Amino acid sequence: MEKLRNTCENFNDLVGKSTFGRMFRLEGCGHEKEIKHSRFLTEIRAGITTFFTMAYIIAVNASVLTDSGATCVCNDPADPTCANDADYNQCLVEVNRDLVIATAAIAALTSCLFGFITNLPVAFAPGMGLNAYFAYQVVGYHGTGPVSYRVALAAVFIEGWIFFGLSLLGMRQWLVRMIPTSIKLASGAGIGLLLSLIGLSGSAGIGAISASSNQPLDIAGCPAEYLDDFGQCSSHKMRSPTMWLGIFCGGILTAYLMSFRVKSAFIIGIALVSIISWPRSTAVTYFPHTPEGDSMFDFFKKVAAFTPIRHTLNAIDWQIMNSPGQFILALFTFLYVDILDCTGTLYSMARFCGVVDPESGDFPRSTLAYCTDAVCISVGSLFGTSSVTAFIESGSGIAEGGKTGLTAITTGLCFFISVFFAPIFASIPPYATGCTLVLVGCMMAKQIGGINWRYIGDAVPAFVTLIFMPFSYSIAYGLIAGLMTYITLNLLIYLTKVISRGYIVPEDEDHKDYWSYKLGGNPPWFVRLIKDPSTVARREPKEASLHSAITEVPAKSADGLSDGGHDQWLHEKEYVSSPRYQESKLSEMSSSRNLHLTPQSSKV
């Protein structure tokens, strides 16, 4: 074992000192901004972990978008959904297979592109929530909505280029910097709670909870035969064998391995549950003896199969002037939802990586990151999918030790392989990944400790953000709710102070987080170009110092060696400001009280 460990260390050192290692700033590369404790094999392991955590998107995204009807045409005047039309349903089966390939392909392309350009460990794929919004609210079930599938794809394509323009001008970065610190922290924790909700649900998790006709949520966990038409359990709640398999083998076992800092704990849990669920004629099989189960098992038996995309590739309707009203509706709808959802997710993942500069509130290569994110949205529409975004499941790879773009590239390569092995990866059951999402949500929820609970004007908006994200099933709506609460509450407090001429002030006002419309850090590049062209080449956040601050404290591994564990966290410097600070401090304090937690990785 010691020999294997030494071999891995030597290999890591060899790769780190190579040109390849210097490109990704691995530890030992000699680059002035090398990332401490970033090791090649650790990055590979983290990328594989991210892939297994988000592999469910291959099947789930295809299923959700298929419900929109895609390019299938329904000509039944009696039934606009063509629910019993054999030809239409056969078309849906073919579309579903197309979307499985398209989802894997676009995730592979965009993850590799983002990892290479930005050197951040964040993977991309069509976003959950965004795809449901696309399928059920814009296009509608089997095309019964206000906008056709083809026109909606055109809206997504153009929206991506609008995002690109906003990113290039620095407007998305400006939006993130304008958001108060407590809401930023609450957003990261809220995404963690949303992940946990997804992990507990039936569509992409263990099925412990479900919707209810009498209350917002209800306890579930019953075998499939006891589910009614609305997905509720009629009886036998909490008696599902698959749910308990996911809890014990995918949750308890994974957490147990994490407590001893066992490498690849997430992968072990997901793989174990998947392998146990593949044999048929067992209580926990993923392929029951039903028509749907038979179809899934027939697809699974192909193991390696590739079919070209016939229905959804470049299915965009460019004749947008034939239905300008529908197109504008779709465009602004997506723009409204995505501008906060995509931007908020990407920023929260950067914060979870630990690369957000506590002074400027920005992260390295942010303009490139946001521009790449925008281009990925447009490219995704060409494959027939809804908006592509940074995946919050990337947190599992970050928790496993991922620090560089190699993690994202590894995830992308896994998705590329899954294009040819789609039957295998599309057969990872949701209850195999559900508890992994809950564990990642637990890690992200640690940011709650950084919220300023001492001042009501910061605490209430942060809490609203925190609870709205999971309960509205939307990152965008959570941010909107938090920002509206923040503006309304603090505006009323400010007007009270002005009207009373300073006699009536909140008792704990000195504890409030600092916020100003005068943003700190570097202004957008075009502003610097106008003021002084020589400053355009100035680099933004100091990457080396940030990574050093995050990783310079090693943790003790299970065998007593000095390694960083994925559940070790480092408190960064706390910036607490009061309104009495002098005007000269404004530019230095754009992000006050940046207490947030970042994971430490372990060397392979």
N, C-alpha and C positions, 0 to 999 in steps of 0.2 A: 504493500500500500504506500509505504514511504517512497519507494522507487517510482511508483506511478505519479505521486505528488511532485517529486523532483523533476520528472520528465515533463509534466504539464507546466511547471514553473519555468523550466528551461525553454520550452516551446513559446510560452508567453513572452519571455524576455527576447527571444529571437525575433518574433513578429513585431514586438514593440520597437525594436531598434531598426527595423527595416523601413524602406520608403513607404510601404503600405501602412505601417504603424504611425509614421509621421503624418500621413495624409489624414488619419482619424485622430491624431494627437493622443495615442495610447501612452500609458505610463512607460517611461524608459526611452521614448523616441527622441528626446533631446530638444523638442520644440519648446520655445519659450512659454507657450500656453498649453503644455501637455496636461492632460486630465489625470489627476492623481487616482490611483487604485482602479484605473480602467485597464482591464486585461482582456486579451483577445478571446480566450475560451469562455470567460464570464459573459462577454457581449453575445457570443453565439448562444450560450445557454439562455440568456435573458430573451433573445429574439425568438427562440423556440418556445419559451414559456408564453410570451405574448401571443404567438400564433395559436397555440393550443387553447389559450383563454378566449380568443376571439374567432376561432375557427367555426363556431356555431353560426356566424354571420353568413357563411356560404349557403347554408340551407335556409336559414330564417329570412334573410333578405330576399332570396328568390321566392320564398313562399308569400311574403308580404306584397312584393311587387306583382306577383302573378295574380293576386286578388284584384288588382286594378284592371285586369283584362289585357293589358299591354296592347299589342298590335292585333289581337284577335277581334273579329267583327261579329257583333250580335245583330241578327236580322229578324228576331222573333218579336213581332208587335205585341203579342200577348204577355210575354215575359221579358222585360228589358234587361234582365241579368242573365238570361239563357242558362239558368241553373240546371235544366234537364235536357239541354241540347247536346247530343253526343258529339257532333262535329266541333262545337265550340269547346267542349271539355277536353277533347283530344288536342285541340290547338293550345289550350292552357297547359297540358302536360308537356308539350314541346317547348313552350315558352319558359316553363319552369326549368327545364334542363338547360336552355340557353342562358337563363339568368344565373344558374349555378356557376357556369363557366365564366360569364361576364363578371360576376362578383369576385371570384377568385382572381381573374386576370387584372381587373382594375385595382384590387387591393395589392397585388404583386407589383404592378407598375408604379403606383403612387407611393407605396411604402419605400421602395428602393430609391425612387427619385428624391423623396423628401429626406431620407437618411443620408444620401450622398451629398446633397446640396447644403443641408443645414447642420449635419453632424449631431442631430438630436435623436434620442431613442424613442421616437413617437411613430407609431404605425397608423396607416390610413385604410379606410374601407367605407363603403356606403353606411351612413350613420343610422343607428336605430333611433326611432322617434321621427327623424327626418323622412325615412322611407314610409313610415306609417302615415305621416302628414301628406306625403306625395300620393300614396295609394288610396287612402280613405277619405280625405277631405278635399283634395284638388281634383284628382282624376275620378275618384269614387269607385265603389265596389263594382267590378266588371264594367267600368266605363260609364257609370251613371252620374258622375259628378259634372261640374260646370265646365271643365277643361278636358280636352282629349289627351291621351297618353303622349302622342307625338308632339302636340303643342306644348305640353308641360315639359318635355325634354328640351325643346327649343328655349323655353324660359330658363331652365337650369343652365344651359350652355351660355346664354348671354349673361345671366346672373354671375357666373364664374368670372367673366371678363370685366364686369363692373367691379367685382371684388378685387380683381387684379389691379385695376386703376386706383381704387381706394387704398390698397396695400402699398402701391408704389408711391402714392402721395403721402403715406404715413398716417392716413386717417384711422385705420384700424388700430395702429399702435397708440394713437392719440386717444381713441375711445377707451382702450384698456387703462391708460394712465389716468384718465379722468375718473374712473370708477374708484370710490373710496376703499381704503385698505381693508376694512372689516368685511365689506361685501366681496372683495376679491378672495379673502380667506374663506368666507362662507360659501362661495361658489365652489371652491375645491372640495370642501366637506360635503356640500350638497350633491355634487357629482358622485361622491362616494356613497351617499345614501341612495341616489338613483341607481347606481350599480348594484347595491344590495337589494333594492326592490326588484330589479331585473333578475337577479340571481335567485330570488325567492318565488318568482312567478312561474307559470307553467310553460309559457312560450319559449323562454330562453334560460330557464332555471330548474329548480328542483320541484316546483309545483306546490310549495307549502302554503301559498296564499292565492286567492283568486278574487275577481270582481264579484259584487253581490247586488241583487236587486233591492235589498233592504238597507244596506250600508256600503260605504265606499270600498271596504275590503272585508274579506271573510277568510277564515281558516279553511284550508283545502287539504291536499295531500291524500286524496282518495284514488283508488284504481280507476283506470279510464272508463270502465263499464258503468261507473256510478256518476259520471259527469252528465249534466243535462245539456240542453241545446245552447245554453248561455255560458257554459264552461264552469258552472257551479257544482259543488258536490251535493248530491241528494242524500247521501249517507256514507258511512265508512270513512269519515274524515281522519286524516293522519294515519291511514293504514296502507298507504301505497308502498309496495316493496322498493320501487325505483327511487322514491323520495328518501327512504331510509338508507338505501345504498349510496345515494349522493351525499347524504349527511355524514355517514360514518367513514366511507372510503374517500370521498371527495372533499369533505370538510374537516372532520375530527382528525383523520389521519394526516392530512396536509398540515393542519395547525400543529399537530404533535411533531411532525418532521421539522417544521419551521422553528419550533421551540429549541431544537438542537442544531439549528442552522444547517440542516441537510440541504445540500445543493440540489436544485431541480425538484423541490418539494411540490410545486404546482404541477409540473409535468407528470410526476409519479401519480398524483391523485387523479388527474384527468385520464391518463392512460389506463390506470387500473379499473376505474369505473367503466370506461369504454369497452375494454376487453371482456369484462364480466358480462356486459349487456349485449354483446353480439351473438352468442349462441341462442338458437331458437328453443322453444318449448321449455323456457324457464320463467319464473315469476318476474324476473327483472329484465327480460329481453326487450330490445329496442325494435324488434321485428315481430310483432304479434301475428297470429294467423288470421289476419283480416285482409280485405282487398288492398287497403293502404299499406299494411305491413308487408304483404306479398310483393307489392310494387317496390317498396323500399329495399327489401331483401334481394330482389332481382337486380336492382341497380347496384347494391353493395357487392354482389357476387362478381360483377365485372372487374372489380379491383382497379384495373388501369383501363381507362376509356377516355377518348377525346373525340368530341363531335364539334364541328364548326358552329358558330353562332349564326342562325338563319333568320330569326325573327326580330331581334332587338338591336343588332349592330347597325349604327347610323340610321336609326328609325326616326330621326328628327323631321318634323314637318316645317320646312322653311317658308312655306306660304303663309306666313303669320298675318299678312294683311287680309286674308280671307276671314279671319276671326280676330280682329285687333283687340276687341274688348276682352275676350277670353285670355289672349296672350298677355296683355297688360296686367290683368288680374293675377294670373299665375306668376308673372315676373315679380311683382311687388309683394305678393304673398311669400314667395321663397326668399326674397331679399330681406324682408322684415324678420322672418324666422331665423334665417341662416346667419345674418350679420352678428347676432348675439350668440347664437348656438355654436357656430364654428369658431368664432373668435374666442368665446369664453372657454370652450373645450381646449383649444390649442394653448391658451395662456395658462390654464390650470395644469395641464400636463407639463408645461415648462416650469411652473412653480414646483410641481411635485418632483421634477428632475433635480431641483435645487439650483437652477441656473439663472433665476431672476435676480437682477441686481437690486438690492434693498434700497439703494439711493435713487436710481432712475426709474425703477419699476419696470424695466425692460429686460430682455434677454438677448444673448448673442445671436446675430444674424436674423433678427426678428423680421426685418423687411423681406429677406429671402424666404423665411418660413411662411409668412402670410401670403406672399406672392405665389409660392409653390402650392400652398393650400388652395388658393383661388384657381390656379390652372388645373389642379386635380379635379375640381368640381366640374369644369367644362369638359375635360377628358372623360370623366365618368358618364356624362350624358351621352357621349358618342357610343358607349357600350350599352346604353339603355337603362342605366341605373339612376337613382335619385342622388342628391348631393353627397359627395364624398367628403369626409371630415376626419380630423384627428380622432382616433378611437380612445375612449376613456379606459378601455381594457389594457392600453399600453402601460398603465400603472403597475400591472402584474410583472412585466418585464423590468420596469424600473425598480420595483421592490426586490427583484431577483438579482439586481446589481448592474443593470444596463445603464450606461452613461453616455454612449456615443451613437453616431448614426449607424454603426455596425449592427446594433440591435434591430433597428428598423429595416435595414437591408436584409438581415437574416430572416426576419418575419416575412418580408416581401418574397424572398427566395422560396420559403416554405409555401407561400400562396401560389407561387409559380409552379412548384412541384404538384400542388394540389389540383392544378388545372388538369393534369394528366392522371391524377389519382383521386379525382373528385368523388368517386363512389365511397372511398375510405373516409375522407375528411368530411364529407357531407353526412356521414353516419356516426359522427361523434354526438352522443345524445346530450340534450340540454342539461339533464341532471348531472352530467359529468363535469360541467363547467360552472354550474350554479353556485356552489359553495366557494369556488375560487373567486367569483365576483364579489361575494359577501366578504371574504377575507381582504380583498383589495379595497373594498369600501371601508372596512375597518381601518386600514392604514391611512387612507385619505381623510377619514374623519378626525384624525389626530390634529388637523389644522384648526379644529374648533377651539383648541386651547389658545390660539393666537388672536381670537376675536376679542375686541375691547368690550367686555361685559360691564365695565365700570360706568359707562355713560350710556344713558337710554337712547340717545340720538344715534349711536352706533350699534348698540345691542339689538334693538327692535328690527331695524332694516336687515341686519345680518341674519337674524332668526327667521324673518319672513323669507329671505332668499334660501335659507337652509331647508325650510319645510316645503316651499313651493316647488323646488326642483323635482323631488321624488313624487309628490302628490299630483302635480300637473303633468308629470312624465315629460318634462321639457326643460332643458337648460335655459333656453331663451326666455320662457315665461317666468322662470324663477328669478333671472336677472332683472327683468322688467318690473316684477313685483317688488323686489328689494330696492331698486333705484327709485321707483315712484314713492315708496314709503320713506326712503331717506330724504328725498327732495321735499315732500310735503311736511314731514315732521320737523326737519331742521329749518325750513323756511318759516314755519309758524313760530319756532323758538326765536329765530332772528328778528321777525317782525315784532314779537313781544318785547325784545330787548330794545329795539329802536323806538317803539311807541312809548315805552316806559323810561326812555333815556338812560338805560342801563341799570335802573333800580330793580327790575325783575329779571333775574337770570337763574338758570338751573343751578342747583346746589353743587352738582358734580361736573360743572362745565370744564374745569381745569383738567379733567381726565379724558376729554374727548380727543379722538384721533385728528391729527392735522389734515386739512384738505384745502386746496387752493386751485383756482382756475389757471394759475401760473404754474405750468408744469415744469418739473425739473428734468434733468438728463438732456441729451442732445435733441434739438428740434428735428423735424423731418429734413431729408437731404435737400429738397428744393428750397426750403427756407434758408438753410446754410449756404446754398449756392447763391441766392440773391444777396445775402448779407456779406459773405466772404467766400469766394470760390475755393480758396486754399484750405478751408476747413471741411470740404466735402469728403475727403479721404479719411477723416478722423473716425477711428473705430468707436463703436458704441460700448456696451458693457465690457469690463475687463474680465475676459473669460478665465484666464489662469488664476487670478486672485479669487474669483468666485468658487471655482472648483477646489482650490486649495482650502478655502475656508470651510467647504462642505466636507471634505474628505480627510483632513489632516489628523483627525482623532480616530485611531484604530480601535476596533472592538475585539474582544477575546472570543475566539471560536470555541466550539465544543471540545476540541482536543487540546486546548490551552495555547494554541498558536495565535499570533496577533493578526487576525483577519477582521475585516468589517463584516458584520452580519446584516442581512437584509431587513431585520427588524430593529436595527440600531438607529437612533435618530439624534440629530444634533440641533440644538437650539441656536439659531442665528441671533445676531445682536438685536435687541429690542429698541425700536425707535418710538419713544413716547414724547409727544409735543403738546404744548398748550398754546392758546391764542396770544399769550404774552410774549412769545418769541419775537425777536426783532425782525424787521422787514428784510434785513440782509441775509436771513437764514432761509428765506422762502425757496430759493432754488436748490437748497441742499436737502430739503425735507418734503419732496413730492410724495414719498411713500413713508409715512411715519409708522412706527410701531410694527415693523415687518417681522413679527415672530411667526415663523412657520417651520415645519418639520420636514426634513429630507432624509431619505433612506441612505444607509451606507451599504455598499456592496462588498461581497467577499471575493477574494482572489480564488481562481480555480486551482 
